[in-house]
Amino acid sequence: MPVFDRAMGTVQLAVSELVTNACKYAPGPCLLDLEVSEGTVKISGWDTDPTLPAACPADPGRARQHGLEIIMAVRQSFEVRREPVGKRVRSAIVLADDPGGDPVGRLL
């Protein structure tokens, strides 16, 4: 299936943010699953930290901790839930370019 460069970059950024946070904050192993279906990539990440992610308040001077903000800006859907050990974060991103020029997958 053809995928636009912008969509590919968006998915790579979202995956990078999820994996970076799991490696940085979770005390144990993590898992990542990607599934492509009907023009959408579904990203599912699990880690051993039960703490649910929360976006930081807007602060243009902040140099870090923008991962959740990035994912929320490009996602079609987003879900976080605790599991018997740790948590699972799920997000879906549309792989087609948005004809309105907005970031891929963003709902208006």
SEGUKE-544259 format. One record per residue: residue number from 1; residue in one letter; x, y, z of N, C-alpha, C, CB in turn. Coordinates in nm, 2 decimals. Glycine has a CB too. Example, Ala and Ser with C-alpha at 12.3 -4.5 7.8 and 13.67 -1.06 7.14 Angstrom:
2
<node n="1" res="A" n_x="1.32" n_y="-0.57" n_z="0.78" ca_x="1.23" ca_y="-0.45" ca_z="0.78" c_x="1.32" c_y="-0.33" c_z="0.78" cb_x="1.13" cb_y="-0.45" cb_z="0.90"/>
<node n="2" res="S" n_x="1.28" n_y="-0.22" n_z="0.71" ca_x="1.37" ca_y="-0.11" ca_z="0.71" c_x="1.29" c_y="0.00" c_z="0.79" cb_x="1.41" cb_y="-0.06" cb_z="0.57"/>
//
This chain:
108
<node n="1" res="M" n_x="0.08" n_y="-0.12" n_z="0.00" ca_x="0.00" ca_y="0.00" ca_z="0.00" c_x="0.09" c_y="0.12" c_z="0.00" cb_x="-0.10" cb_y="0.00" cb_z="0.12"/>
<node n="2" res="P" n_x="0.07" n_y="0.22" n_z="-0.09" ca_x="0.15" ca_y="0.34" ca_z="-0.09" c_x="0.12" c_y="0.43" c_z="0.03" cb_x="0.12" cb_y="0.42" cb_z="-0.22"/>
<node n="3" res="V" n_x="0.23" n_y="0.48" n_z="0.09" ca_x="0.21" ca_y="0.57" ca_z="0.21" c_x="0.29" c_y="0.69" c_z="0.18" cb_x="0.26" cb_y="0.49" cb_z="0.34"/>
<node n="4" res="F" n_x="0.23" n_y="0.81" n_z="0.20" ca_x="0.30" ca_y="0.93" ca_z="0.18" c_x="0.41" c_y="0.95" c_z="0.28" cb_x="0.20" cb_y="1.05" cb_z="0.19"/>
<node n="5" res="D" n_x="0.52" n_y="1.02" n_z="0.24" ca_x="0.63" ca_y="1.05" ca_z="0.33" c_x="0.59" c_y="1.11" c_z="0.46" cb_x="0.74" cb_y="1.13" cb_z="0.26"/>
<node n="6" res="R" n_x="0.50" n_y="1.21" n_z="0.45" ca_x="0.46" ca_y="1.28" ca_z="0.57" c_x="0.39" c_y="1.18" c_z="0.67" cb_x="0.36" cb_y="1.39" cb_z="0.54"/>
<node n="7" res="A" n_x="0.31" n_y="1.09" n_z="0.62" ca_x="0.24" ca_y="0.99" ca_z="0.70" c_x="0.35" c_y="0.90" c_z="0.77" cb_x="0.14" cb_y="0.91" cb_z="0.63"/>
<node n="8" res="M" n_x="0.44" n_y="0.85" n_z="0.69" ca_x="0.55" ca_y="0.76" ca_z="0.74" c_x="0.63" c_y="0.83" c_z="0.85" cb_x="0.64" cb_y="0.72" cb_z="0.62"/>
<node n="9" res="G" n_x="0.66" n_y="0.96" n_z="0.83" ca_x="0.73" ca_y="1.03" ca_z="0.93" c_x="0.65" c_y="1.05" c_z="1.06" cb_x="0.77" cb_y="1.17" cb_z="0.88"/>
<node n="10" res="T" n_x="0.52" n_y="1.07" n_z="1.04" ca_x="0.43" ca_y="1.09" ca_z="1.16" c_x="0.43" c_y="0.96" c_z="1.24" cb_x="0.29" cb_y="1.13" cb_z="1.11"/>
<node n="11" res="V" n_x="0.41" n_y="0.85" n_z="1.17" ca_x="0.41" ca_y="0.72" ca_z="1.24" c_x="0.54" c_y="0.69" c_z="1.31" cb_x="0.38" cb_y="0.60" cb_z="1.14"/>
<node n="12" res="Q" n_x="0.65" n_y="0.72" n_z="1.24" ca_x="0.79" ca_y="0.70" ca_z="1.30" c_x="0.80" c_y="0.79" c_z="1.43" cb_x="0.90" cb_y="0.73" cb_z="1.20"/>
<node n="13" res="L" n_x="0.76" n_y="0.91" n_z="1.42" ca_x="0.77" ca_y="1.00" ca_z="1.54" c_x="0.68" c_y="0.95" c_z="1.66" cb_x="0.72" cb_y="1.14" cb_z="1.50"/>
<node n="14" res="A" n_x="0.56" n_y="0.90" n_z="1.63" ca_x="0.47" ca_y="0.85" ca_z="1.73" c_x="0.53" c_y="0.73" c_z="1.80" cb_x="0.33" cb_y="0.82" cb_z="1.68"/>
<node n="15" res="V" n_x="0.58" n_y="0.64" n_z="1.72" ca_x="0.65" ca_y="0.51" ca_z="1.77" c_x="0.77" c_y="0.55" c_z="1.85" cb_x="0.69" cb_y="0.42" cb_z="1.66"/>
<node n="16" res="S" n_x="0.85" n_y="0.64" n_z="1.80" ca_x="0.97" ca_y="0.68" ca_z="1.88" c_x="0.93" c_y="0.74" c_z="2.01" cb_x="1.05" cb_y="0.79" cb_z="1.79"/>
<node n="17" res="E" n_x="0.83" n_y="0.82" n_z="2.02" ca_x="0.79" ca_y="0.88" ca_z="2.15" c_x="0.74" c_y="0.78" c_z="2.24" cb_x="0.68" cb_y="0.99" cb_z="2.12"/>
<node n="18" res="L" n_x="0.66" n_y="0.68" n_z="2.20" ca_x="0.61" ca_y="0.58" ca_z="2.29" c_x="0.72" c_y="0.49" c_z="2.34" cb_x="0.51" cb_y="0.49" cb_z="2.21"/>
<node n="19" res="V" n_x="0.81" n_y="0.45" n_z="2.25" ca_x="0.92" ca_y="0.36" ca_z="2.29" c_x="1.02" c_y="0.44" c_z="2.38" cb_x="1.00" cb_y="0.30" cb_z="2.17"/>
<node n="20" res="T" n_x="1.05" n_y="0.56" n_z="2.35" ca_x="1.14" ca_y="0.64" ca_z="2.43" c_x="1.08" c_y="0.65" c_z="2.58" cb_x="1.16" cb_y="0.78" cb_z="2.37"/>
<node n="21" res="N" n_x="0.95" n_y="0.68" n_z="2.59" ca_x="0.89" ca_y="0.70" ca_z="2.72" c_x="0.90" c_y="0.57" c_z="2.80" cb_x="0.75" cb_y="0.75" cb_z="2.71"/>
<node n="22" res="A" n_x="0.87" n_y="0.46" n_z="2.73" ca_x="0.87" ca_y="0.32" ca_z="2.80" c_x="1.01" c_y="0.29" c_z="2.85" cb_x="0.82" cb_y="0.21" cb_z="2.70"/>
<node n="23" res="C" n_x="1.11" n_y="0.31" n_z="2.76" ca_x="1.25" ca_y="0.28" ca_z="2.80" c_x="1.30" c_y="0.38" c_z="2.91" cb_x="1.34" cb_y="0.29" cb_z="2.68"/>
<node n="24" res="K" n_x="1.25" n_y="0.50" n_z="2.91" ca_x="1.30" ca_y="0.60" ca_z="3.00" c_x="1.23" c_y="0.59" c_z="3.14" cb_x="1.27" cb_y="0.74" cb_z="2.95"/>
<node n="25" res="Y" n_x="1.10" n_y="0.56" n_z="3.14" ca_x="1.03" ca_y="0.56" ca_z="3.27" c_x="0.98" c_y="0.43" c_z="3.33" cb_x="0.91" cb_y="0.65" cb_z="3.25"/>
<node n="26" res="A" n_x="0.98" n_y="0.32" n_z="3.25" ca_x="0.93" ca_y="0.20" ca_z="3.30" c_x="1.05" c_y="0.12" c_z="3.36" cb_x="0.86" cb_y="0.11" cb_z="3.19"/>
<node n="27" res="P" n_x="1.03" n_y="0.05" n_z="3.47" ca_x="1.13" ca_y="-0.02" ca_z="3.54" c_x="1.17" c_y="-0.16" c_z="3.47" cb_x="1.10" cb_y="-0.04" cb_z="3.68"/>
<node n="28" res="G" n_x="1.09" n_y="-0.20" n_z="3.37" ca_x="1.12" ca_y="-0.34" ca_z="3.32" c_x="1.10" c_y="-0.34" c_z="3.17" cb_x="1.02" cb_y="-0.44" cb_z="3.38"/>
<node n="29" res="P" n_x="1.07" n_y="-0.45" n_z="3.12" ca_x="1.06" ca_y="-0.47" ca_z="2.97" c_x="0.94" c_y="-0.39" c_z="2.91" cb_x="1.04" cb_y="-0.61" cb_z="2.93"/>
<node n="30" res="C" n_x="0.94" n_y="-0.37" n_z="2.78" ca_x="0.82" ca_y="-0.31" ca_z="2.71" c_x="0.80" c_y="-0.39" c_z="2.58" cb_x="0.85" cb_y="-0.16" cb_z="2.68"/>
<node n="31" res="L" n_x="0.68" n_y="-0.37" n_z="2.53" ca_x="0.64" ca_y="-0.44" ca_z="2.40" c_x="0.58" c_y="-0.33" c_z="2.31" cb_x="0.54" cb_y="-0.56" cb_z="2.43"/>
<node n="32" res="L" n_x="0.60" n_y="-0.35" n_z="2.18" ca_x="0.54" ca_y="-0.26" ca_z="2.08" c_x="0.48" c_y="-0.35" c_z="1.97" cb_x="0.64" cb_y="-0.16" cb_z="2.03"/>
<node n="33" res="D" n_x="0.36" n_y="-0.32" n_z="1.94" ca_x="0.29" ca_y="-0.39" ca_z="1.82" c_x="0.24" c_y="-0.28" c_z="1.73" cb_x="0.17" cb_y="-0.48" cb_z="1.87"/>
<node n="34" res="L" n_x="0.26" n_y="-0.31" n_z="1.60" ca_x="0.21" ca_y="-0.23" ca_z="1.49" c_x="0.12" c_y="-0.31" c_z="1.40" cb_x="0.32" cb_y="-0.16" cb_z="1.41"/>
<node n="35" res="E" n_x="0.00" n_y="-0.26" n_z="1.37" ca_x="-0.09" ca_y="-0.33" ca_z="1.28" c_x="-0.14" c_y="-0.23" c_z="1.18" cb_x="-0.21" cb_y="-0.40" cb_z="1.36"/>
<node n="36" res="V" n_x="-0.13" n_y="-0.27" n_z="1.05" ca_x="-0.19" ca_y="-0.18" ca_z="0.94" c_x="-0.31" c_y="-0.25" c_z="0.90" cb_x="-0.08" cb_y="-0.17" cb_z="0.83"/>
<node n="37" res="S" n_x="-0.42" n_y="-0.16" n_z="0.89" ca_x="-0.55" ca_y="-0.21" ca_z="0.85" c_x="-0.63" c_y="-0.10" c_z="0.80" cb_x="-0.62" cb_y="-0.28" cb_z="0.97"/>
<node n="38" res="E" n_x="-0.69" n_y="-0.11" n_z="0.68" ca_x="-0.78" ca_y="-0.02" ca_z="0.62" c_x="-0.73" c_y="0.13" c_z="0.63" cb_x="-0.91" cb_y="-0.02" cb_z="0.70"/>
<node n="39" res="G" n_x="-0.60" n_y="0.14" n_z="0.59" ca_x="-0.54" ca_y="0.27" ca_z="0.57" c_x="-0.50" c_y="0.34" c_z="0.71" cb_x="-0.63" cb_y="0.36" cb_z="0.51"/>
<node n="40" res="T" n_x="-0.49" n_y="0.26" n_z="0.81" ca_x="-0.46" ca_y="0.31" ca_z="0.94" c_x="-0.35" c_y="0.22" c_z="1.01" cb_x="-0.58" cb_y="0.32" cb_z="1.04"/>
<node n="41" res="V" n_x="-0.26" n_y="0.28" n_z="1.07" ca_x="-0.16" ca_y="0.20" ca_z="1.15" c_x="-0.20" c_y="0.21" c_z="1.30" cb_x="-0.01" cb_y="0.25" cb_z="1.13"/>
<node n="42" res="K" n_x="-0.22" n_y="0.10" n_z="1.36" ca_x="-0.26" ca_y="0.09" ca_z="1.50" c_x="-0.13" c_y="0.06" c_z="1.58" cb_x="-0.37" cb_y="-0.01" cb_z="1.53"/>
<node n="43" res="I" n_x="-0.10" n_y="0.15" n_z="1.67" ca_x="0.02" ca_y="0.13" ca_z="1.75" c_x="-0.02" c_y="0.10" c_z="1.89" cb_x="0.11" cb_y="0.27" cb_z="1.75"/>
<node n="44" res="S" n_x="0.04" n_y="-0.01" n_z="1.95" ca_x="0.01" ca_y="-0.05" ca_z="2.08" c_x="0.14" c_y="-0.07" c_z="2.16" cb_x="-0.08" cb_y="-0.19" cb_z="2.08"/>
<node n="45" res="G" n_x="0.15" n_y="0.00" n_z="2.27" ca_x="0.27" ca_y="-0.02" ca_z="2.35" c_x="0.24" c_y="-0.06" c_z="2.49" cb_x="0.35" cb_y="0.11" cb_z="2.35"/>
<node n="46" res="W" n_x="0.31" n_y="-0.15" n_z="2.55" ca_x="0.29" ca_y="-0.19" ca_z="2.68" c_x="0.42" c_y="-0.17" c_z="2.76" cb_x="0.24" cb_y="-0.34" cb_z="2.69"/>
<node n="47" res="D" n_x="0.41" n_y="-0.13" n_z="2.88" ca_x="0.53" ca_y="-0.13" ca_z="2.97" c_x="0.49" c_y="-0.16" c_z="3.11" cb_x="0.60" cb_y="0.01" cb_z="2.96"/>
<node n="48" res="T" n_x="0.59" n_y="-0.18" n_z="3.20" ca_x="0.56" ca_y="-0.22" ca_z="3.34" c_x="0.53" c_y="-0.11" c_z="3.44" cb_x="0.68" cb_y="-0.30" cb_z="3.39"/>
<node n="49" res="D" n_x="0.53" n_y="0.01" n_z="3.39" ca_x="0.50" ca_y="0.12" ca_z="3.48" c_x="0.35" c_y="0.15" c_z="3.48" cb_x="0.57" cb_y="0.25" cb_z="3.44"/>
<node n="50" res="P" n_x="0.28" n_y="0.14" n_z="3.60" ca_x="0.14" ca_y="0.15" ca_z="3.60" c_x="0.09" c_y="0.30" c_z="3.59" cb_x="0.08" cb_y="0.09" cb_z="3.73"/>
<node n="51" res="T" n_x="0.18" n_y="0.39" n_z="3.60" ca_x="0.15" ca_y="0.54" ca_z="3.60" c_x="0.10" c_y="0.57" c_z="3.46" cb_x="0.27" cb_y="0.62" cb_z="3.63"/>
<node n="52" res="L" n_x="-0.03" n_y="0.63" n_z="3.46" ca_x="-0.08" ca_y="0.67" ca_z="3.33" c_x="-0.02" c_y="0.80" c_z="3.28" cb_x="-0.24" cb_y="0.68" cb_z="3.34"/>
<node n="53" res="P" n_x="0.01" n_y="0.82" n_z="3.16" ca_x="0.07" ca_y="0.94" ca_z="3.11" c_x="-0.03" c_y="1.06" c_z="3.12" cb_x="0.12" cb_y="0.92" cb_z="2.96"/>
<node n="54" res="A" n_x="0.02" n_y="1.17" n_z="3.14" ca_x="-0.05" ca_y="1.30" ca_z="3.14" c_x="0.02" c_y="1.41" c_z="3.07" cb_x="-0.09" cb_y="1.34" cb_z="3.29"/>
<node n="55" res="A" n_x="-0.05" n_y="1.48" n_z="2.99" ca_x="0.02" ca_y="1.59" ca_z="2.92" c_x="0.05" c_y="1.70" c_z="3.02" cb_x="-0.07" cb_y="1.65" cb_z="2.81"/>
<node n="56" res="C" n_x="0.17" n_y="1.76" n_z="3.00" ca_x="0.21" ca_y="1.88" ca_z="3.09" c_x="0.14" c_y="2.00" c_z="3.04" cb_x="0.37" cb_y="1.90" cb_z="3.08"/>
<node n="57" res="P" n_x="0.12" n_y="2.10" n_z="3.13" ca_x="0.06" ca_y="2.22" ca_z="3.09" c_x="0.14" c_y="2.29" c_z="2.98" cb_x="0.05" cb_y="2.32" cb_z="3.21"/>
<node n="58" res="A" n_x="0.08" n_y="2.37" n_z="2.90" ca_x="0.15" ca_y="2.44" ca_z="2.79" c_x="0.26" c_y="2.53" c_z="2.85" cb_x="0.05" cb_y="2.52" cb_z="2.70"/>
<node n="59" res="D" n_x="0.38" n_y="2.52" n_z="2.79" ca_x="0.49" ca_y="2.60" ca_z="2.83" c_x="0.59" c_y="2.61" c_z="2.72" cb_x="0.56" cb_y="2.55" cb_z="2.96"/>
<node n="60" res="P" n_x="0.58" n_y="2.72" n_z="2.64" ca_x="0.67" ca_y="2.73" ca_z="2.52" c_x="0.82" c_y="2.72" c_z="2.56" cb_x="0.64" cb_y="2.86" cb_z="2.45"/>
<node n="61" res="G" n_x="0.85" n_y="2.75" n_z="2.68" ca_x="1.00" ca_y="2.74" ca_z="2.72" c_x="1.04" c_y="2.60" c_z="2.76" cb_x="1.02" cb_y="2.83" cb_z="2.84"/>
<node n="62" res="R" n_x="0.95" n_y="2.51" n_z="2.77" ca_x="0.98" ca_y="2.37" ca_z="2.81" c_x="1.05" c_y="2.30" c_z="2.69" cb_x="0.86" cb_y="2.29" cb_z="2.86"/>
<node n="63" res="A" n_x="1.17" n_y="2.24" n_z="2.72" ca_x="1.24" ca_y="2.17" ca_z="2.61" c_x="1.21" c_y="2.02" c_z="2.60" cb_x="1.39" cb_y="2.19" cb_z="2.64"/>
<node n="64" res="R" n_x="1.15" n_y="1.97" n_z="2.70" ca_x="1.12" ca_y="1.82" ca_z="2.71" c_x="0.98" c_y="1.79" c_z="2.74" cb_x="1.22" cb_y="1.75" cb_z="2.81"/>
<node n="65" res="Q" n_x="0.95" n_y="1.66" n_z="2.74" ca_x="0.81" ca_y="1.61" ca_z="2.78" c_x="0.70" c_y="1.66" c_z="2.69" cb_x="0.79" cb_y="1.65" cb_z="2.92"/>
<node n="66" res="H" n_x="0.72" n_y="1.65" n_z="2.56" ca_x="0.62" ca_y="1.69" ca_z="2.46" c_x="0.56" c_y="1.56" c_z="2.39" cb_x="0.68" cb_y="1.78" cb_z="2.36"/>
<node n="67" res="G" n_x="0.61" n_y="1.44" n_z="2.43" ca_x="0.57" ca_y="1.32" ca_z="2.36" c_x="0.42" c_y="1.30" c_z="2.35" cb_x="0.63" cb_y="1.20" cb_z="2.42"/>
<node n="68" res="L" n_x="0.35" n_y="1.31" n_z="2.46" ca_x="0.20" ca_y="1.29" ca_z="2.46" c_x="0.13" c_y="1.40" c_z="2.38" cb_x="0.15" cb_y="1.29" cb_z="2.60"/>
<node n="69" res="E" n_x="0.18" n_y="1.52" n_z="2.39" ca_x="0.12" ca_y="1.63" ca_z="2.31" c_x="0.14" c_y="1.60" c_z="2.16" cb_x="0.19" cb_y="1.76" cb_z="2.34"/>
<node n="70" res="I" n_x="0.25" n_y="1.55" n_z="2.12" ca_x="0.27" ca_y="1.51" ca_z="1.98" c_x="0.18" c_y="1.40" c_z="1.93" cb_x="0.42" cb_y="1.47" cb_z="1.96"/>
<node n="71" res="I" n_x="0.17" n_y="1.30" n_z="2.01" ca_x="0.08" ca_y="1.19" ca_z="1.98" c_x="-0.07" c_y="1.24" c_z="1.97" cb_x="0.09" cb_y="1.07" cb_z="2.08"/>
<node n="72" res="M" n_x="-0.11" n_y="1.32" n_z="2.06" ca_x="-0.25" ca_y="1.37" ca_z="2.06" c_x="-0.28" c_y="1.45" c_z="1.94" cb_x="-0.28" cb_y="1.44" cb_z="2.19"/>
<node n="73" res="A" n_x="-0.17" n_y="1.52" n_z="1.89" ca_x="-0.19" ca_y="1.61" ca_z="1.77" c_x="-0.21" c_y="1.53" c_z="1.64" cb_x="-0.08" cb_y="1.71" cb_z="1.76"/>
<node n="74" res="V" n_x="-0.15" n_y="1.41" n_z="1.64" ca_x="-0.15" ca_y="1.34" ca_z="1.51" c_x="-0.24" c_y="1.22" c_z="1.51" cb_x="-0.01" cb_y="1.30" cb_z="1.47"/>
<node n="75" res="R" n_x="-0.30" n_y="1.18" n_z="1.62" ca_x="-0.37" ca_y="1.06" ca_z="1.63" c_x="-0.51" c_y="1.07" c_z="1.57" cb_x="-0.37" cb_y="1.01" cb_z="1.77"/>
<node n="76" res="Q" n_x="-0.56" n_y="0.95" n_z="1.53" ca_x="-0.71" ca_y="0.94" ca_z="1.50" c_x="-0.78" c_y="0.89" c_z="1.63" cb_x="-0.73" cb_y="0.84" cb_z="1.38"/>
<node n="77" res="S" n_x="-0.71" n_y="0.81" n_z="1.70" ca_x="-0.77" ca_y="0.76" ca_z="1.83" c_x="-0.66" c_y="0.74" c_z="1.93" cb_x="-0.85" cb_y="0.63" cb_z="1.81"/>
<node n="78" res="F" n_x="-0.69" n_y="0.74" n_z="2.06" ca_x="-0.59" ca_y="0.73" ca_z="2.16" c_x="-0.66" c_y="0.67" c_z="2.28" cb_x="-0.53" cb_y="0.87" cb_z="2.20"/>
<node n="79" res="E" n_x="-0.59" n_y="0.57" n_z="2.35" ca_x="-0.65" ca_y="0.50" ca_z="2.46" c_x="-0.53" c_y="0.46" c_z="2.55" cb_x="-0.74" cb_y="0.38" cb_z="2.42"/>
<node n="80" res="V" n_x="-0.55" n_y="0.48" n_z="2.68" ca_x="-0.45" ca_y="0.43" ca_z="2.78" c_x="-0.53" c_y="0.35" c_z="2.89" cb_x="-0.37" cb_y="0.54" cb_z="2.85"/>
<node n="81" res="R" n_x="-0.48" n_y="0.23" n_z="2.93" ca_x="-0.55" ca_y="0.16" ca_z="3.03" c_x="-0.44" c_y="0.08" c_z="3.11" cb_x="-0.65" cb_y="0.06" cb_z="2.97"/>
<node n="82" res="R" n_x="-0.47" n_y="0.07" n_z="3.24" ca_x="-0.39" ca_y="-0.01" ca_z="3.33" c_x="-0.41" c_y="-0.16" c_z="3.30" cb_x="-0.42" cb_y="0.02" cb_z="3.48"/>
<node n="83" res="E" n_x="-0.31" n_y="-0.24" n_z="3.32" ca_x="-0.32" ca_y="-0.38" ca_z="3.30" c_x="-0.27" c_y="-0.45" c_z="3.43" cb_x="-0.23" cb_y="-0.43" cb_z="3.18"/>
<node n="84" res="P" n_x="-0.29" n_y="-0.58" n_z="3.44" ca_x="-0.25" ca_y="-0.64" ca_z="3.57" c_x="-0.10" c_y="-0.61" c_z="3.61" cb_x="-0.26" cb_y="-0.79" cb_z="3.56"/>
<node n="85" res="V" n_x="-0.02" n_y="-0.59" n_z="3.51" ca_x="0.12" ca_y="-0.54" ca_z="3.53" c_x="0.14" c_y="-0.43" c_z="3.43" cb_x="0.23" cb_y="-0.65" cb_z="3.51"/>
<node n="86" res="G" n_x="0.16" n_y="-0.31" n_z="3.48" ca_x="0.18" ca_y="-0.19" ca_z="3.40" c_x="0.06" c_y="-0.13" c_z="3.33" cb_x="0.28" cb_y="-0.23" cb_z="3.29"/>
<node n="87" res="K" n_x="0.09" n_y="-0.08" n_z="3.21" ca_x="-0.02" ca_y="-0.02" ca_z="3.13" c_x="0.00" c_y="-0.04" c_z="2.98" cb_x="-0.02" cb_y="0.13" cb_z="3.16"/>
<node n="88" res="R" n_x="-0.11" n_y="-0.02" n_z="2.90" ca_x="-0.10" ca_y="-0.03" ca_z="2.76" c_x="-0.15" c_y="0.10" c_z="2.70" cb_x="-0.19" cb_y="-0.15" cb_z="2.71"/>
<node n="89" res="V" n_x="-0.08" n_y="0.15" n_z="2.60" ca_x="-0.11" ca_y="0.28" ca_z="2.53" c_x="-0.14" c_y="0.24" c_z="2.39" cb_x="0.00" cb_y="0.38" cb_z="2.54"/>
<node n="90" res="R" n_x="-0.26" n_y="0.28" n_z="2.34" ca_x="-0.30" ca_y="0.25" ca_z="2.20" c_x="-0.33" c_y="0.38" c_z="2.13" cb_x="-0.42" cb_y="0.15" cb_z="2.20"/>
<node n="91" res="S" n_x="-0.28" n_y="0.38" n_z="2.01" ca_x="-0.31" ca_y="0.50" ca_z="1.92" c_x="-0.32" c_y="0.45" c_z="1.78" cb_x="-0.20" cb_y="0.61" cb_z="1.94"/>
<node n="92" res="A" n_x="-0.40" n_y="0.52" n_z="1.70" ca_x="-0.42" ca_y="0.49" ca_z="1.56" c_x="-0.39" c_y="0.62" c_z="1.48" cb_x="-0.56" cb_y="0.44" cb_z="1.53"/>
<node n="93" res="I" n_x="-0.32" n_y="0.60" n_z="1.37" ca_x="-0.28" ca_y="0.71" ca_z="1.28" c_x="-0.32" c_y="0.68" c_z="1.14" cb_x="-0.13" cb_y="0.75" cb_z="1.29"/>
<node n="94" res="V" n_x="-0.39" n_y="0.77" n_z="1.07" ca_x="-0.43" ca_y="0.75" ca_z="0.93" c_x="-0.30" c_y="0.76" c_z="0.85" cb_x="-0.54" cb_y="0.85" cb_z="0.89"/>
<node n="95" res="L" n_x="-0.29" n_y="0.68" n_z="0.75" ca_x="-0.18" ca_y="0.68" ca_z="0.66" c_x="-0.19" c_y="0.76" c_z="0.53" cb_x="-0.14" cb_y="0.54" cb_z="0.62"/>
<node n="96" res="A" n_x="-0.31" n_y="0.81" n_z="0.51" ca_x="-0.33" ca_y="0.90" ca_z="0.39" c_x="-0.30" c_y="1.04" c_z="0.42" cb_x="-0.47" cb_y="0.88" cb_z="0.33"/>
<node n="97" res="D" n_x="-0.25" n_y="1.12" n_z="0.33" ca_x="-0.24" ca_y="1.26" ca_z="0.35" c_x="-0.37" c_y="1.33" c_z="0.37" cb_x="-0.16" cb_y="1.33" cb_z="0.23"/>
<node n="98" res="D" n_x="-0.38" n_y="1.42" n_z="0.46" ca_x="-0.51" ca_y="1.49" ca_z="0.48" c_x="-0.52" c_y="1.60" c_z="0.37" cb_x="-0.51" cb_y="1.55" cb_z="0.63"/>
<node n="99" res="P" n_x="-0.63" n_y="1.60" n_z="0.29" ca_x="-0.64" ca_y="1.70" ca_z="0.19" c_x="-0.66" c_y="1.84" c_z="0.24" cb_x="-0.76" cb_y="1.66" cb_z="0.10"/>
<node n="100" res="G" n_x="-0.69" n_y="1.86" n_z="0.37" ca_x="-0.70" ca_y="1.99" ca_z="0.43" c_x="-0.57" c_y="2.05" c_z="0.47" cb_x="-0.79" cb_y="1.99" cb_z="0.54"/>
<node n="101" res="G" n_x="-0.46" n_y="1.97" n_z="0.46" ca_x="-0.33" ca_y="2.02" ca_z="0.49" c_x="-0.30" c_y="2.01" c_z="0.64" cb_x="-0.32" cb_y="2.16" cb_z="0.45"/>
<node n="102" res="D" n_x="-0.39" n_y="1.95" n_z="0.72" ca_x="-0.36" ca_y="1.94" ca_z="0.86" c_x="-0.28" c_y="1.81" c_z="0.88" cb_x="-0.50" cb_y="1.92" cb_z="0.94"/>
<node n="103" res="P" n_x="-0.21" n_y="1.80" n_z="1.00" ca_x="-0.13" ca_y="1.68" ca_z="1.03" c_x="-0.21" c_y="1.55" c_z="1.00" cb_x="-0.08" cb_y="1.68" cb_z="1.17"/>
<node n="104" res="V" n_x="-0.14" n_y="1.45" n_z="0.95" ca_x="-0.20" ca_y="1.33" ca_z="0.92" c_x="-0.28" c_y="1.27" c_z="1.04" cb_x="-0.10" cb_y="1.23" cb_z="0.87"/>
<node n="105" res="G" n_x="-0.40" n_y="1.23" n_z="1.02" ca_x="-0.48" ca_y="1.16" ca_z="1.13" c_x="-0.55" c_y="1.26" c_z="1.22" cb_x="-0.39" cb_y="1.08" cb_z="1.20"/>
<node n="106" res="R" n_x="-0.53" n_y="1.38" n_z="1.21" ca_x="-0.59" ca_y="1.47" ca_z="1.31" c_x="-0.74" c_y="1.49" c_z="1.27" cb_x="-0.52" cb_y="1.61" cb_z="1.31"/>
<node n="107" res="L" n_x="-0.83" n_y="1.48" n_z="1.38" ca_x="-0.97" ca_y="1.50" ca_z="1.36" c_x="-1.00" c_y="1.64" c_z="1.38" cb_x="-1.05" cb_y="1.41" cb_z="1.45"/>
<node n="108" res="L" n_x="-1.08" n_y="1.70" n_z="1.29" ca_x="-1.12" ca_y="1.84" ca_z="1.31" c_x="-1.25" c_y="1.85" c_z="1.37" cb_x="-1.12" cb_y="1.91" cb_z="1.17"/>
//
